[in-house]
Amino acid sequence: MPTKLGVILSDERALQSARASDSVDCVVLRSTLLNPPRQAASRRLAGRIHKLHPGAAVVPYAWHLVTHGVDDGLRNLGTRALPGEPRQFGRLQDTPEVRAAWDTTVQCAEALGSDQVVLRTPAGLTPGPVGVKRLRAFFAQQRERGVRLIWEAEGLWEDAELRALAREFGVVNLMPAFDVTGRLLRREFEQCWIRVDSAGATERLGSALAEELALALDEGAVSATVLFSGHRNYANLRALSALLTER
């Protein structure tokens, strides 16, 4: 099955780097992690994206008020808020405040035309008993609701732990493709979206790294989604797209 390619946008201005010829199947909005736009603004943004990338899926990140607690470093970066005691938000707590923040995220996704949401959990939501219990409960609730989750976990999770928990609930893992030195971290892409950052050794996805990734994707024999983030997201997407087209 073909590899799908996409970009992660931290700012709408990144769309200025897009070209009509870009092979983009998915646009992921990291900007919604801080400030999910209201429904009318979400519809306008989806329209702008679809003019550039017809048929591309537009997928938001969950609002940090769902995932990140007051000690996780995002609270003061956003401008949109909800009423409630700050410590009742984040880390997938079962509180009215988290449920309200999640409802806002789902409304944003629906306005974007998506039934998918990227759930980025902080290092503070650990693979210990409390963290796993909260994740299981949240994953089960969203499966019943019909929301498809892509889970990007920060912190001390092992690949096997991430994959096992995600597989149990039909959740897709979002994981980095390379480490900071440019070493390819994995060659198995089943139930996994992979992220290539414009930083460190992969700031510019050179021919050798692009070839190694393309070869690994060929060997995987499953449908894969590769997302490019950072200031060179479109340029790096084109580098891999050109190689895949040649094959």
C-alpha positions as CSV (number, residue, x, y, z in Angstrom):
1,M,0.0,0.0,0.0
2,P,1.3,3.5,-0.8
3,T,3.0,5.7,1.7
4,K,1.0,8.8,2.8
5,L,2.9,12.0,3.3
6,G,1.9,15.0,5.4
7,V,3.1,18.1,7.2
8,I,2.7,19.3,10.8
9,L,2.0,23.0,11.1
10,S,2.8,25.0,14.2
11,D,1.6,28.2,12.5
12,E,-0.7,28.9,9.5
13,R,2.0,31.0,8.0
14,A,3.8,27.8,7.1
15,L,1.3,27.3,4.3
16,Q,3.1,30.0,2.4
17,S,5.8,27.4,1.7
18,A,3.3,25.0,0.1
19,R,3.1,24.3,-3.6
20,A,0.2,23.0,-5.7
21,S,2.4,20.2,-6.9
22,D,3.2,19.0,-3.3
23,S,2.0,15.4,-2.6
24,V,0.2,16.1,0.7
25,D,-2.2,13.6,2.1
26,C,-2.5,14.9,5.6
27,V,-2.1,18.3,7.4
28,V,-1.7,18.1,11.1
29,L,-2.3,21.3,13.1
30,R,0.0,21.5,16.1
31,S,-1.3,25.1,16.6
32,T,-4.5,23.7,18.1
33,L,-2.4,22.3,21.0
34,L,-2.3,25.8,22.3
35,N,-5.3,27.5,20.9
36,P,-8.0,25.5,19.1
37,P,-9.8,27.9,16.7
38,R,-13.6,28.3,17.1
39,Q,-15.8,26.5,14.6
40,A,-16.1,29.3,12.0
41,A,-12.4,29.9,12.0
42,S,-11.8,26.1,11.8
43,R,-13.9,25.9,8.7
44,R,-12.1,28.8,7.1
45,L,-8.8,27.3,7.8
46,A,-9.8,23.9,6.4
47,G,-11.0,25.7,3.3
48,R,-7.7,27.4,2.9
49,I,-5.8,24.1,3.3
50,H,-8.0,22.3,0.8
51,K,-7.4,24.9,-1.8
52,L,-3.7,24.1,-1.6
53,H,-4.0,20.4,-0.9
54,P,-7.3,19.0,-2.2
55,G,-8.4,15.9,-0.5
56,A,-5.9,16.1,2.3
57,A,-7.1,15.1,5.8
58,V,-6.9,18.0,8.3
59,V,-6.2,16.7,11.8
60,P,-5.9,18.9,14.9
61,Y,-3.9,18.3,18.1
62,A,-5.9,18.0,21.3
63,W,-6.0,21.2,23.4
64,H,-3.3,21.2,26.1
65,L,-6.1,21.7,28.7
66,V,-6.9,18.0,28.0
67,T,-3.4,16.6,28.1
68,H,-1.0,18.9,29.9
69,G,-1.2,19.9,33.6
70,V,0.0,23.1,35.2
71,D,3.5,21.8,35.6
72,D,3.9,20.7,32.0
73,G,4.9,24.0,30.5
74,L,2.1,25.0,28.1
75,R,-0.4,26.7,30.4
76,N,1.0,30.2,29.9
77,L,1.6,29.9,26.1
78,G,-2.0,29.8,25.0
79,T,-4.4,32.7,24.9
80,R,-7.7,30.7,24.9
81,A,-8.9,29.4,28.3
82,L,-11.9,27.8,30.1
83,P,-13.2,28.5,33.6
84,G,-12.1,26.2,36.4
85,E,-9.3,25.6,38.9
86,P,-6.0,25.1,36.9
87,R,-5.1,21.8,38.5
88,Q,-8.4,20.3,37.4
89,F,-7.1,20.5,33.8
90,G,-4.7,18.2,31.9
91,R,-3.2,14.8,32.1
92,L,-6.5,13.1,31.0
93,Q,-8.1,13.6,34.5
94,D,-11.7,12.6,34.8
95,T,-12.9,16.0,35.7
96,P,-15.6,18.4,34.2
97,E,-12.8,20.7,33.2
98,V,-11.0,18.1,31.1
99,R,-14.3,17.0,29.6
100,A,-15.2,20.5,28.6
101,A,-11.7,21.0,27.0
102,W,-12.1,17.7,25.1
103,D,-15.5,18.8,23.8
104,T,-13.9,21.9,22.5
105,T,-11.3,19.8,20.7
106,V,-13.9,17.5,19.2
107,Q,-15.9,20.5,18.0
108,C,-12.8,21.9,16.4
109,A,-12.1,18.6,14.7
110,E,-15.6,18.3,13.4
111,A,-15.4,21.9,11.9
112,L,-12.2,20.9,10.2
113,G,-14.0,17.8,8.7
114,S,-12.0,15.3,10.8
115,D,-12.8,12.4,13.0
116,Q,-9.2,12.1,14.0
117,V,-7.3,13.9,16.8
118,V,-3.6,13.8,17.7
119,L,-3.3,13.3,21.5
120,R,0.1,14.5,22.7
121,T,0.7,13.4,26.3
122,P,3.5,15.0,28.4
123,A,6.3,13.3,30.2
124,G,4.3,13.9,33.4
125,L,1.8,11.3,32.3
126,T,4.1,8.4,32.9
127,P,3.8,4.7,32.1
128,G,3.1,4.0,35.8
129,P,-0.3,2.7,37.1
130,V,-2.0,6.2,37.2
131,G,-0.9,7.1,33.7
132,V,-1.9,3.8,32.2
133,K,-5.2,3.8,34.0
134,R,-6.1,7.3,32.7
135,L,-5.0,6.4,29.1
136,R,-7.0,3.2,29.1
137,A,-10.1,5.0,30.3
138,F,-9.7,7.8,27.8
139,F,-9.0,5.5,24.9
140,A,-12.0,3.4,25.7
141,Q,-14.3,6.5,25.9
142,Q,-13.1,7.9,22.5
143,R,-13.5,4.5,20.8
144,E,-17.1,4.5,21.9
145,R,-17.5,8.1,20.7
146,G,-16.1,7.3,17.3
147,V,-13.0,9.6,17.6
148,R,-9.9,8.1,16.1
149,L,-6.8,8.9,18.1
150,I,-3.2,9.3,17.1
151,W,-1.1,9.2,20.2
152,E,2.2,11.1,20.5
153,A,3.7,10.3,23.9
154,E,6.6,12.2,25.5
155,G,8.7,10.8,28.3
156,L,10.0,7.4,29.4
157,W,7.8,5.1,27.4
158,E,9.3,2.0,25.7
159,D,8.2,1.3,22.1
160,A,6.7,-2.0,23.2
161,E,4.6,-0.3,25.9
162,L,3.3,2.3,23.4
163,R,2.5,-0.2,20.8
164,A,0.7,-2.6,23.1
165,L,-1.5,0.0,24.7
166,A,-2.3,1.6,21.3
167,R,-3.1,-1.7,19.7
168,E,-5.5,-2.7,22.4
169,F,-7.7,0.3,21.7
170,G,-7.2,0.8,18.0
171,V,-5.1,3.9,18.5
172,V,-2.2,4.8,16.2
173,N,1.2,5.8,17.6
174,L,3.0,8.9,16.3
175,M,6.7,8.5,16.8
176,P,10.0,10.1,15.6
177,A,11.7,8.5,12.6
178,F,15.2,9.6,13.5
179,D,17.1,10.4,16.7
180,V,19.1,13.6,17.0
181,T,22.1,12.1,15.3
182,G,20.2,11.0,12.2
183,R,20.0,7.3,13.2
184,L,16.8,5.7,11.9
185,L,14.9,4.6,15.0
186,R,12.6,2.0,13.6
187,R,11.9,-0.1,10.5
188,E,8.5,-1.3,11.5
189,F,5.7,1.1,10.6
190,E,2.6,-1.0,11.3
191,Q,0.0,1.1,13.3
192,C,2.4,3.9,13.4
193,W,2.7,7.4,12.0
194,I,6.3,8.7,11.9
195,R,7.6,12.2,12.3
196,V,10.6,13.7,10.6
197,D,11.7,17.0,12.3
198,S,13.5,19.9,10.7
199,A,16.2,19.8,13.4
200,G,19.6,18.4,14.1
201,A,20.8,15.9,11.5
202,T,17.4,15.9,9.7
203,E,17.0,19.7,9.5
204,R,17.7,19.1,5.8
205,L,16.7,15.6,4.8
206,G,19.7,14.8,2.7
207,S,19.8,12.1,0.0
208,A,21.4,9.5,2.2
209,L,18.8,9.8,5.0
210,A,15.9,10.1,2.6
211,E,17.1,7.0,0.8
212,E,17.4,5.1,4.1
213,L,13.9,6.1,5.1
214,A,12.5,5.2,1.6
215,L,14.1,1.8,1.7
216,A,12.7,1.1,5.2
217,L,9.2,2.1,4.0
218,D,9.6,-0.2,1.0
219,E,10.6,-3.1,3.3
220,G,7.7,-2.4,5.7
221,A,5.0,-3.7,3.3
222,V,2.3,-1.8,5.2
223,S,0.6,1.5,4.6
224,A,2.6,4.2,6.4
225,T,2.1,7.9,7.1
226,V,5.2,10.1,7.3
227,L,4.8,13.6,8.7
228,F,7.3,16.5,8.3
229,S,7.5,19.2,11.0
230,G,9.6,22.3,11.5
231,H,10.6,25.2,9.2
232,R,11.7,22.9,6.4
233,N,8.7,20.6,6.5
234,Y,7.6,21.1,2.9
235,A,11.2,21.0,1.5
236,N,11.9,17.7,3.3
237,L,8.6,16.2,2.2
238,R,9.5,16.9,-1.4
239,A,12.9,15.2,-0.9
240,L,11.2,12.0,0.2
241,S,8.4,12.3,-2.2
242,A,10.8,12.5,-5.2
243,L,12.5,9.3,-4.1
244,L,9.2,7.4,-3.6
245,T,8.0,8.5,-7.0
246,E,11.1,7.1,-8.6
247,R,10.5,3.6,-7.1
